[in-house]
Amino acid sequence: MIKRQEDEKYMSLALQEAEQAFREEEVPVGAVVVIDGKVVAAEHNRREQTQDPTAHAEVLAIREAAKKRGSWRLTDATVYVTKEPCPMCAGAVLNARVKRLVFGCRDPKGGAVESLYRIPTDERLNHKVEVTGGVLKEECSELLRRFFRQRREHKDLT
């Protein structure tokens, strides 16, 4: 029960990042990296802002955490992200040797953790990541639904 409460606490922080992305008209995904009970990085999607196709919340947060740590190996880190990572982000989690990945809602069209692929737990790869899905999934899903509903409504007005 304590682990679930802790997961919800950090996922709430990731949701705050996702809400910031929403305000910036980015797809509302947020991520935080936690090591030893401390948030070492918090980011949200910035693809539109930077015109960088790799500027996903997870990648940006992992980069920030690695820089602060002075090592690309994040073997004692937990990454919290509001939406199931895509193949690129799941690969980044794996390549950073992250210990644990916690995500909010599934992504049936692009998820690479449980939905379409299982990159972090693939037995053929040299590192495995502990995965917990569905933390605050309703809140995470609703933010994405609201964002895409708003985009469709604005598109209809033009």
Sequence and secondary structure as in RCSB ss.txt:
>XXXX:A:sequence
MIKRQEDEKYMSLALQEAEQAFREEEVPVGAVVVIDGKVVAAEHNRREQTQDPTAHAEVLAIREAAKKRGSWRLT
DATVYVTKEPCPMCAGAVLNARVKRLVFGCRDPKGGAVESLYRIPTDERLNHKVEVTGGVLKEECSELLRRFFRQ
RREHKDLT
>XXXX:A:secstr
 HHHHHHHHHHHHHHHHHHHHHHTTS   EEEEEETTEEEEEEE  HHHHT TT  HHHHHHHHHHHHHTSS  T
TEEEEEEE   HHHHHHHHHTT SEEEEEE  TTT TTTTS  GGG TTSS   EEE  TTHHHHHHHHHHHHHH
HHHHHHH 
